[in-house]
Amino acid sequence: MTGSGADIWDNGPGAGEYHNEFHFAYKMLTGAGSIVAKVESAENTNAWAKAGVMIRETLDGGSKHAFAAVTPANGVASQARPDTGAASFNTAQGGITAPHWVKLERGISGSFTVFHSANGSSWEPVTGATSQNIPMGSNVYIGLAVTSHDADLTCQAVFSNVTTIGTVGAQWTNQDVGINSNAAEPLYMAIANSAGAPAVVYHDDPAASNIDTWTEWIIPLQTLADKGIVLTNVDRIAFGLGT
């Protein structure tokens, strides 16, 4: 997986802002359950770049969540936001780098516990961390999260041995959380002859470039004639995105 983003953490640079910018691959979990993964590697885009397993209530940036992460220079961390839009907390155990195993469990009572392991069989809690009760709805998102901790960089993390326990959906989905993606550019057709300026027609749908099924675009010839193009004297036709 690759992920950018400023961080997965609480207060951003302004009042009411939150650093929750990361890439998330997830399934739906109903009730109690757990997820295990081996973080094989994570690029050192920042000492606090993070790759690990997460359970969160919603896909909104300020959602309640629990997170077991491996970092390039700050060890393995147990992090969470216990209340929507509130501050996060962190308990980290230094001296650990990838490859390393992490596990996150959600109990019937709503308690979340982080474990880590060097071999995937002998598990121990993060030093100083305790189980945290974080009330969430029955249906939550469970999966893998990566943030570069630097909005200008992209961190690549490699996971293996990903397993889940509980009532978990079969389908993986992935998306950026809290990261503004590029807006769709308009689709246009330009037609011209050698003697004059081109006539440009834009698609009626400003997000036409996002259409992922075969779709016919009908451009009445009269539209081009009205723009001054002699239709019997056409030298160039171009299709593009933007202007």
SVG drawing of the C-alpha trace seen along z (x, -y; Angstrom):
<svg xmlns="http://www.w3.org/2000/svg" viewBox="-27 -32 43 51">
<polyline fill="none" stroke="black" stroke-width="0.4" points="0.0,0.0 1.0,-3.6 -0.2,-6.5 0.4,-10.2 -1.0,-12.6 0.1,-14.9 -0.5,-12.3 -3.1,-10.2 -3.4,-12.3 -5.5,-14.9 -5.2,-18.7 -4.0,-20.2 -2.5,-23.7 -5.8,-25.5 -8.6,-25.3 -10.9,-22.4 -8.6,-20.9 -7.4,-17.3 -4.5,-15.5 -6.3,-12.4 -4.8,-11.9 -3.9,-8.4 -4.7,-5.6 -7.1,-2.9 -7.8,0.6 -10.8,2.0 -13.6,4.4 -16.8,4.2 -16.7,5.7 -19.9,6.4 -19.4,6.8 -16.3,8.1 -13.3,9.1 -9.6,8.6 -7.1,8.1 -3.5,9.3 -0.8,8.2 2.9,8.4 4.4,5.0 7.2,6.2 8.5,2.7 7.5,-1.0 9.4,-3.8 11.1,-6.3 9.3,-9.4 9.2,-10.7 10.2,-9.3 6.4,-9.1 5.3,-7.6 2.9,-4.9 1.8,-1.5 -0.5,0.8 -3.9,2.2 -6.9,0.0 -10.5,0.2 -12.6,-3.0 -16.2,-3.9 -16.6,-6.0 -14.5,-7.1 -14.6,-10.7 -11.3,-12.3 -12.3,-12.9 -13.8,-9.5 -13.2,-7.4 -10.6,-4.8 -7.9,-2.5 -4.6,-1.9 -1.6,0.4 1.2,-1.0 4.8,-0.4 7.0,-3.5 10.4,-3.9 12.0,-5.5 9.6,-5.5 8.9,-1.9 5.5,-0.2 2.6,-2.4 -0.8,-2.0 -2.9,-5.0 -6.5,-5.9 -9.1,-8.7 -11.7,-7.8 -14.2,-10.5 -15.3,-11.9 -13.4,-15.0 -11.4,-14.8 -7.7,-14.5 -5.7,-11.3 -3.5,-9.5 -0.3,-7.5 1.8,-4.9 4.9,-3.9 7.6,-1.3 10.9,-2.2 13.6,0.0 11.2,1.8 11.2,1.5 9.7,3.5 9.4,6.3 7.2,6.7 3.7,8.0 0.8,6.0 -2.7,7.1 -5.7,5.1 -8.7,6.7 -12.2,5.3 -13.9,7.0 -17.6,7.5 -17.7,4.7 -16.1,2.3 -12.6,2.5 -9.7,2.2 -6.3,3.9 -3.1,3.6 -0.5,6.4 2.7,6.8 5.1,9.7 8.4,10.4 7.3,13.8 3.5,13.7 3.0,16.3 4.3,14.8 2.2,11.7 2.7,8.9 1.1,5.5 2.9,2.3 4.8,1.3 2.7,-1.0 -0.4,-0.6 -3.7,0.7 -7.0,1.7 -9.2,-1.3 -13.0,-1.3 -14.1,-3.2 -17.9,-3.1 -18.7,-2.6 -21.6,-1.3 -21.9,2.4 -20.7,2.0 -17.2,0.6 -14.3,0.5 -11.4,2.8 -8.2,2.8 -4.8,1.5 -3.7,-2.1 -0.6,-4.0 0.4,-7.6 3.6,-9.3 3.4,-11.9 4.4,-14.3 1.7,-15.7 4.3,-16.2 5.6,-12.6 4.1,-9.1 5.0,-6.3 5.0,-2.7 4.3,0.0 4.3,3.8 2.0,6.0 1.7,9.8 -0.2,12.5 -3.2,10.3 -6.0,12.2 -9.2,11.2 -11.4,12.9 -15.1,12.1 -18.1,11.3 -16.0,9.6 -17.2,8.8 -15.5,10.6 -14.8,7.5 -11.8,5.3 -12.2,1.6 -9.6,-1.2 -9.6,-4.9 -7.8,-8.0 -9.2,-9.4 -9.0,-13.1 -6.9,-13.7 -8.3,-16.0 -7.9,-14.2 -7.4,-16.0 -10.6,-17.4 -11.7,-16.0 -10.6,-18.1 -13.3,-18.9 -13.3,-16.8 -13.2,-18.8 -13.1,-18.4 -11.4,-21.0 -11.8,-21.1 -10.0,-23.5 -8.8,-24.1 -5.4,-25.5 -6.7,-29.0 -8.6,-29.8 -8.8,-29.3 -10.2,-26.1 -13.8,-25.7 -13.9,-24.0 -16.9,-22.1 -16.9,-20.9 -18.7,-17.9 -21.9,-18.7 -20.7,-16.6 -17.7,-18.4 -16.6,-15.1 -16.9,-13.1 -13.3,-12.0 -14.4,-9.9 -17.0,-7.9 -15.8,-4.3 -18.3,-2.7 -18.6,-3.1 -20.6,-6.3 -21.6,-8.0 -21.0,-11.7 -23.1,-13.3 -21.9,-16.6 -24.3,-18.2 -22.4,-19.4 -24.4,-22.6 -22.7,-23.4 -19.4,-23.5 -20.7,-25.4 -22.1,-28.0 -18.6,-28.5 -17.3,-29.4 -15.9,-26.0 -16.5,-25.1 -17.3,-21.4 -16.1,-20.6 -12.6,-22.1 -11.5,-20.4 -7.8,-19.7 -7.5,-18.8 -9.6,-17.2 -8.4,-16.9 -9.8,-15.5 -8.3,-16.4 -8.7,-17.1 -8.5,-20.6 -8.5,-23.7"/>
</svg>
